[in-house]
Amino acid sequence: MNADLLTALSAQRIETPSWGYGNSGTRFKTFAAPGAARDIWEKLDDAAEVHRLTGIAPSVALHIPWDEVDDYGALRDYAQERQLTLGAINPNVFQDDVYKLGSVTNPDERVREQALSHLLDCVEVMKQTGSTDLSLWFADGTNYAGQDDLRRRKRHLRAALGRVHDALPDGARMLVEYKLFEPAFYATDLFDWGAAYAHCLAVGERAQVLVDLGHHAQGVNIEGIVAFLLDEGRLGGFHFNARRYADDDLIVGTANPFELFCIYAELVAAARSEDAATRTTAQQVAYMIDQSHNIEPKVEAMLQSVLNCQEAYAQALLIDHDHLREAQERGDVLGAHRVLTDAFKTDVRPLLREWRGETGRPADPIAAHRQSGYQDRVARERGTVDSGGGYPVKDRVMGT
């Protein structure tokens, strides 16, 4: 295997979300799964299994208060014992009843201050866990025309983002996520990447845009957004998932694998750019999964997600950039397109099996997981409970 290719594959990192290991479900129904993680400690155990089998998933994103603990130092030590680190901290300012009309954009100042206080508490969690990323998503918006003053809500959001930005610890950044709609159906306060980008420019250098693959209108060219933000030095990270219609949170690469490949193609090209600033931006992108596995086995679903990202990245590494540039400069439309699709159509599974052999990973991580008995063991030990992921409800043991 080419040494540069081996190095690149070995350097890939995908962060998995704690909530993907529990019964996080959907907004309609959560189907409790035998053995789903019941708390953050079990989520880290499951994440360690994914990293053991893949070698490229060494960090876990936390959601506060879903993953709240009394001693974050102990949690950090627990993770390190499993060759993991604690990754992005995700605040929750959408679940309490008080946020019915919004959090940091709520017309009630007391509610805005409550939301801001939680965000600042999460900054403190960052300091205790060693996390360098604060991942911000807001459900804020309105359902009816005239419900609230849209410009005033924008100013409230800008003020809150500024205060959080200025409170970040040294070396940390905040990633600002956006969403086309839902749960607000008339006007979402952070409605697209442009709005997120404008706020980031206004509040400071450590504010960057987070792109969730499920948060766009049908037909939006996400790789175009990625290229623009890379060139602007403001692409902070991803929430990888897949969708057919809205924010479906399906396993990434299952609905539109070519889109995932094209996104990685832009990232690989930026990492090889002659422009030092663009290279730096590409090298600091946080690759995070954000999925709710409702009918799938939790650990196996996360394995599939990580492996799909690995395949897309491997295909993107095979793009012949010299030939691509030559075709582009000649105006050879189809020739340039074929350079790209040739890489996409390459079966990289033999390449990845070779890489796994050289790095001591099982040739087929899914088969290895199924044969290990891990899922059967945790199902026996944990039983089945209603909660343990996102949107938690009171635990009710359904089996032993």
C-alpha positions as semicolon CSV with decimal commas, in nm:
position;residue;x (nm);y (nm);z (nm)
1;M;0,000;0,000;0,000
2;N;0,116;0,353;-0,078
3;A;0,274;0,497;0,238
4;D;0,099;0,833;0,202
5;L;-0,237;0,660;0,165
6;L;-0,171;0,448;0,473
7;T;-0,078;0,758;0,671
8;A;-0,390;0,943;0,560
9;L;-0,622;0,652;0,645
10;S;-0,457;0,613;0,985
11;A;-0,505;0,983;1,060
12;Q;-0,880;0,984;0,995
13;R;-1,095;1,059;1,301
14;I;-1,471;1,030;1,347
15;E;-1,638;1,139;1,671
16;T;-1,939;0,935;1,778
17;P;-2,230;1,081;1,979
18;S;-2,321;0,952;2,324
19;W;-2,691;0,976;2,241
20;G;-2,653;0,738;1,947
21;Y;-2,578;0,451;2,185
22;G;-2,896;0,490;2,389
23;N;-3,265;0,474;2,309
24;S;-3,272;0,810;2,136
25;G;-3,533;0,723;1,875
26;T;-3,729;0,984;1,682
27;R;-3,976;1,259;1,758
28;F;-4,260;1,012;1,691
29;K;-4,169;0,695;1,878
30;T;-3,864;0,552;2,050
31;F;-3,835;0,175;2,029
32;A;-3,644;0,043;2,327
33;A;-3,359;-0,188;2,225
34;P;-3,217;-0,470;2,440
35;G;-2,875;-0,370;2,569
36;A;-2,898;-0,003;2,473
37;A;-2,677;0,208;2,697
38;R;-2,857;0,344;3,004
39;D;-2,606;0,609;3,110
40;I;-2,290;0,783;2,996
41;W;-2,065;0,515;3,143
42;E;-2,226;0,245;2,932
43;K;-2,223;0,476;2,630
44;L;-1,846;0,503;2,666
45;D;-1,820;0,125;2,688
46;D;-2,008;0,095;2,359
47;A;-1,801;0,370;2,199
48;A;-1,485;0,185;2,303
49;E;-1,613;-0,122;2,119
50;V;-1,662;0,084;1,803
51;H;-1,314;0,233;1,832
52;R;-1,157;-0,106;1,905
53;L;-1,299;-0,246;1,584
54;T;-1,238;0,056;1,357
55;G;-0,939;0,239;1,504
56;I;-1,070;0,578;1,387
57;A;-1,340;0,670;1,642
58;P;-1,147;0,774;1,953
59;S;-1,372;1,054;2,086
60;V;-1,729;1,078;2,213
61;A;-1,952;1,386;2,209
62;L;-2,148;1,459;2,528
63;H;-2,496;1,610;2,560
64;I;-2,567;1,808;2,876
65;P;-2,774;1,740;3,086
66;W;-2,834;1,397;2,932
67;D;-2,475;1,296;3,018
68;E;-2,438;1,506;3,332
69;V;-2,223;1,355;3,610
70;D;-2,099;1,476;3,945
71;D;-1,731;1,425;3,863
72;Y;-1,622;1,499;3,506
73;G;-1,262;1,423;3,596
74;A;-1,368;1,068;3,682
75;L;-1,559;1,048;3,354
76;R;-1,253;1,167;3,164
77;D;-1,040;0,903;3,338
78;Y;-1,299;0,635;3,258
79;A;-1,283;0,733;2,892
80;Q;-0,904;0,735;2,885
81;E;-0,894;0,385;3,034
82;R;-1,088;0,279;2,723
83;Q;-0,856;0,466;2,483
84;L;-1,119;0,737;2,435
85;T;-1,137;1,111;2,484
86;L;-1,439;1,328;2,561
87;G;-1,526;1,538;2,259
88;A;-1,770;1,815;2,178
89;I;-2,002;1,939;2,451
90;N;-2,361;1,984;2,331
91;P;-2,588;2,202;2,549
92;N;-2,963;2,143;2,566
93;V;-3,174;2,458;2,544
94;F;-3,477;2,309;2,374
95;Q;-3,629;2,049;2,604
96;D;-3,753;2,239;2,910
97;D;-4,109;2,372;2,906
98;V;-3,978;2,723;2,964
99;Y;-3,827;2,717;2,613
100;K;-4,164;2,690;2,440
101;L;-4,111;3,032;2,279
102;G;-3,738;2,996;2,240
103;S;-3,424;2,995;2,453
104;V;-3,169;3,270;2,386
105;T;-3,420;3,449;2,159
106;N;-3,718;3,412;2,394
107;P;-3,916;3,735;2,443
108;D;-3,881;3,684;2,821
109;E;-3,545;3,809;2,949
110;R;-3,554;3,565;3,241
111;V;-3,574;3,271;3,001
112;R;-3,292;3,410;2,789
113;E;-3,073;3,440;3,097
114;Q;-3,159;3,084;3,202
115;A;-3,055;2,955;2,861
116;L;-2,736;3,159;2,864
117;S;-2,654;3,032;3,211
118;H;-2,678;2,674;3,084
119;L;-2,452;2,751;2,789
120;L;-2,194;2,901;3,023
121;D;-2,224;2,599;3,252
122;C;-2,137;2,385;2,950
123;V;-1,827;2,598;2,897
124;E;-1,727;2,496;3,250
125;V;-1,789;2,132;3,155
126;M;-1,548;2,184;2,866
127;K;-1,279;2,291;3,108
128;Q;-1,334;1,983;3,325
129;T;-1,343;1,733;3,038
130;G;-1,069;1,887;2,827
131;S;-1,307;1,938;2,537
132;T;-1,211;2,199;2,279
133;D;-1,546;2,222;2,097
134;L;-1,881;2,361;2,211
135;S;-2,147;2,247;1,965
136;L;-2,448;2,480;1,958
137;W;-2,789;2,404;1,809
138;F;-3,099;2,608;1,888
139;A;-3,461;2,510;1,832
140;D;-3,551;2,879;1,854
141;G;-3,797;3,022;1,606
142;T;-4,162;3,111;1,554
143;N;-4,464;2,930;1,414
144;Y;-4,676;3,226;1,302
145;A;-4,624;3,554;1,122
146;G;-4,630;3,835;1,373
147;Q;-4,562;3,603;1,666
148;D;-4,244;3,793;1,754
149;D;-4,009;4,058;1,621
150;L;-3,761;3,872;1,397
151;R;-3,492;4,140;1,406
152;R;-3,508;4,159;1,783
153;R;-3,470;3,779;1,805
154;K;-3,166;3,802;1,579
155;R;-3,007;4,059;1,810
156;H;-3,078;3,844;2,117
157;L;-2,911;3,548;1,947
158;R;-2,608;3,757;1,850
159;A;-2,569;3,884;2,207
160;A;-2,584;3,533;2,355
161;L;-2,335;3,393;2,105
162;G;-2,099;3,680;2,181
163;R;-2,108;3,618;2,555
164;V;-2,046;3,247;2,511
165;H;-1,764;3,309;2,263
166;D;-1,587;3,539;2,504
167;A;-1,617;3,283;2,787
168;L;-1,452;2,998;2,594
169;P;-1,132;2,856;2,745
170;D;-0,803;2,906;2,565
171;G;-0,771;2,689;2,258
172;A;-1,144;2,619;2,240
173;R;-1,401;2,716;1,980
174;M;-1,776;2,708;1,935
175;L;-1,945;2,545;1,639
176;V;-2,270;2,711;1,536
177;E;-2,524;2,480;1,376
178;Y;-2,822;2,583;1,166
179;K;-3,144;2,418;1,049
180;L;-3,391;2,499;0,775
181;F;-3,700;2,431;0,986
182;E;-3,835;2,223;1,273
183;P;-3,947;2,259;1,542
184;A;-4,016;2,618;1,432
185;F;-4,223;2,620;1,113
186;Y;-4,263;2,988;1,022
187;A;-3,918;3,131;1,091
188;T;-3,616;2,954;1,236
189;D;-3,373;3,195;1,400
190;L;-3,066;3,014;1,260
191;F;-3,222;2,913;0,930
192;D;-2,922;2,841;0,705
193;W;-2,544;2,840;0,674
194;G;-2,540;3,206;0,575
195;A;-2,709;3,312;0,896
196;A;-2,469;3,099;1,100
197;Y;-2,173;3,237;0,905
198;A;-2,283;3,597;0,959
199;H;-2,313;3,546;1,333
200;C;-1,973;3,375;1,347
201;L;-1,808;3,664;1,164
202;A;-1,965;3,908;1,408
203;V;-1,881;3,738;1,737
204;G;-1,520;3,634;1,685
205;E;-1,250;3,415;1,534
206;R;-1,330;3,114;1,749
207;A;-1,684;3,087;1,615
208;Q;-1,720;2,852;1,319
209;V;-2,006;2,694;1,126
210;L;-2,121;2,337;1,184
211;V;-2,285;2,162;0,888
212;D;-2,547;1,896;0,964
213;L;-2,622;1,695;0,650
214;G;-2,992;1,667;0,738
215;H;-3,061;2,037;0,794
216;H;-3,107;2,158;0,436
217;A;-3,379;2,187;0,179
218;Q;-3,411;1,915;-0,083
219;G;-3,154;1,951;-0,358
220;V;-2,919;2,186;-0,172
221;N;-2,556;2,136;-0,278
222;I;-2,397;2,073;0,060
223;E;-2,050;2,020;-0,085
224;G;-2,076;2,369;-0,234
225;I;-2,143;2,510;0,112
226;V;-1,849;2,309;0,244
227;A;-1,618;2,448;-0,024
228;F;-1,728;2,806;0,044
229;L;-1,680;2,778;0,421
230;L;-1,344;2,607;0,379
231;D;-1,225;2,892;0,161
232;E;-1,353;3,144;0,415
233;G;-1,177;2,965;0,702
234;R;-1,506;2,917;0,886
235;L;-1,590;2,549;0,846
236;G;-1,575;2,409;1,196
237;G;-1,727;2,066;1,170
238;F;-1,996;1,825;1,060
239;H;-2,284;1,632;1,202
240;F;-2,286;1,334;0,970
241;N;-2,614;1,157;0,900
242;A;-2,840;1,088;0,603
243;R;-3,189;1,195;0,510
244;R;-3,455;1,131;0,250
245;Y;-3,701;1,407;0,334
246;A;-3,612;1,612;0,643
247;D;-3,390;1,564;0,947
248;D;-3,419;1,185;0,936
249;D;-3,091;1,111;1,121
250;L;-3,031;0,794;0,919
251;I;-2,692;0,626;0,896
252;V;-2,458;0,850;0,696
253;G;-2,385;0,734;0,343
254;T;-2,698;0,521;0,312
255;A;-2,933;0,762;0,132
256;N;-2,683;0,949;-0,087
257;P;-2,331;0,802;-0,079
258;F;-2,218;1,018;-0,373
259;E;-2,296;1,332;-0,174
260;L;-2,084;1,206;0,115
261;F;-1,801;1,129;-0,127
262;C;-1,823;1,476;-0,284
263;I;-1,806;1,636;0,061
264;Y;-1,491;1,439;0,139
265;A;-1,354;1,529;-0,203
266;E;-1,374;1,899;-0,112
267;L;-1,211;1,834;0,225
268;V;-0,925;1,631;0,076
269;A;-0,866;1,897;-0,188
270;A;-0,859;2,169;0,077
271;A;-0,615;1,969;0,290
272;R;-0,382;1,960;-0,013
273;S;-0,431;2,325;-0,101
274;E;-0,137;2,551;-0,174
275;D;-0,299;2,806;0,055
276;A;-0,179;2,755;0,412
277;A;-0,491;2,903;0,571
278;T;-0,718;2,669;0,376
279;R;-0,503;2,369;0,473
280;T;-0,523;2,470;0,839
281;T;-0,901;2,502;0,826
282;A;-0,936;2,159;0,664
283;Q;-0,705;1,999;0,919
284;Q;-0,909;2,135;1,211
285;V;-1,253;2,024;1,090
286;A;-1,440;1,817;1,351
287;Y;-1,600;1,508;1,199
288;M;-1,890;1,416;1,421
289;I;-2,179;1,175;1,377
290;D;-2,526;1,288;1,485
291;Q;-2,775;1,007;1,443
292;S;-3,067;0,854;1,632
293;H;-3,068;0,480;1,583
294;N;-3,426;0,378;1,642
295;I;-3,484;0,043;1,469
296;E;-3,117;-0,048;1,424
297;P;-2,889;-0,221;1,678
298;K;-2,709;0,072;1,842
299;V;-2,345;-0,037;1,832
300;E;-2,369;-0,201;1,490
301;A;-2,540;0,110;1,350
302;M;-2,257;0,327;1,481
303;L;-2,003;0,089;1,334
304;Q;-2,173;0,114;0,996
305;S;-2,172;0,493;1,020
306;V;-1,800;0,510;1,092
307;L;-1,716;0,258;0,821
308;N;-1,922;0,448;0,562
309;C;-1,723;0,761;0,641
310;Q;-1,401;0,564;0,609
311;E;-1,500;0,431;0,266
312;A;-1,599;0,775;0,138
313;Y;-1,271;0,921;0,264
314;A;-1,069;0,642;0,105
315;Q;-1,242;0,701;-0,229
316;A;-1,174;1,075;-0,204
317;L;-0,805;1,004;-0,142
318;L;-0,791;0,823;-0,477
319;I;-0,893;1,127;-0,683
320;D;-0,626;1,213;-0,939
321;H;-0,609;1,586;-0,868
322;D;-0,353;1,658;-1,139
323;H;-0,575;1,510;-1,410
324;L;-0,880;1,673;-1,254
325;R;-0,719;2,017;-1,268
326;E;-0,601;1,963;-1,626
327;A;-0,951;1,866;-1,738
328;Q;-1,103;2,161;-1,555
329;E;-0,861;2,407;-1,712
330;R;-0,931;2,266;-2,061
331;G;-1,302;2,305;-2,001
332;D;-1,342;1,928;-2,042
333;V;-1,670;1,900;-1,852
334;L;-1,726;1,526;-1,881
335;G;-1,358;1,441;-1,855
336;A;-1,336;1,622;-1,522
337;H;-1,656;1,457;-1,406
338;R;-1,520;1,112;-1,493
339;V;-1,201;1,173;-1,295
340;L;-1,422;1,225;-0,993
341;T;-1,661;0,937;-1,059
342;D;-1,376;0,696;-1,134
343;A;-1,259;0,745;-0,776
344;F;-1,614;0,714;-0,644
345;K;-1,673;0,387;-0,832
346;T;-1,352;0,232;-0,702
347;D;-1,417;-0,058;-0,466
348;V;-1,201;0,044;-0,171
349;R;-1,297;-0,250;0,049
350;P;-0,985;-0,455;-0,042
351;L;-0,773;-0,147;0,031
352;L;-0,936;-0,102;0,370
353;R;-0,900;-0,471;0,454
354;E;-0,529;-0,435;0,382
355;W;-0,511;-0,124;0,601
356;R;-0,689;-0,304;0,884
357;G;-0,448;-0,594;0,860
358;E;-0,151;-0,359;0,885
359;T;-0,301;-0,174;1,182
360;G;-0,423;-0,479;1,374
361;R;-0,797;-0,434;1,315
362;P;-1,038;-0,706;1,204
363;A;-1,077;-0,725;0,828
364;D;-1,456;-0,707;0,863
365;P;-1,547;-0,502;1,173
366;I;-1,920;-0,574;1,141
367;A;-1,866;-0,950;1,125
368;A;-1,616;-0,929;1,411
369;H;-1,868;-0,742;1,623
370;R;-2,143;-0,992;1,551
371;Q;-1,915;-1,285;1,627
372;S;-1,777;-1,131;1,946
373;G;-2,095;-1,179;2,148
374;Y;-2,074;-0,820;2,268
375;Q;-2,436;-0,738;2,185
376;D;-2,571;-1,053;2,351
377;R;-2,365;-0,985;2,663
378;V;-2,479;-0,624;2,709
379;A;-2,840;-0,726;2,641
380;R;-2,818;-0,974;2,927
381;E;-2,644;-0,732;3,160
382;R;-2,847;-0,418;3,086
383;G;-3,187;-0,550;2,993
384;T;-3,419;-0,308;2,814
385;V;-3,512;0,040;2,936
386;D;-3,711;0,323;2,785
387;S;-3,441;0,587;2,802
388;G;-3,066;0,627;2,797
389;G;-3,021;0,835;2,485
390;G;-3,164;1,168;2,387
391;Y;-3,508;1,299;2,480
392;P;-3,502;1,081;2,793
393;V;-3,810;0,974;2,981
394;K;-3,830;0,803;3,315
395;D;-3,650;0,467;3,303
396;R;-3,872;0,165;3,313
397;V;-3,703;-0,172;3,313
398;M;-3,871;-0,400;3,059
399;G;-3,646;-0,703;3,091
400;T;-3,353;-0,841;3,283
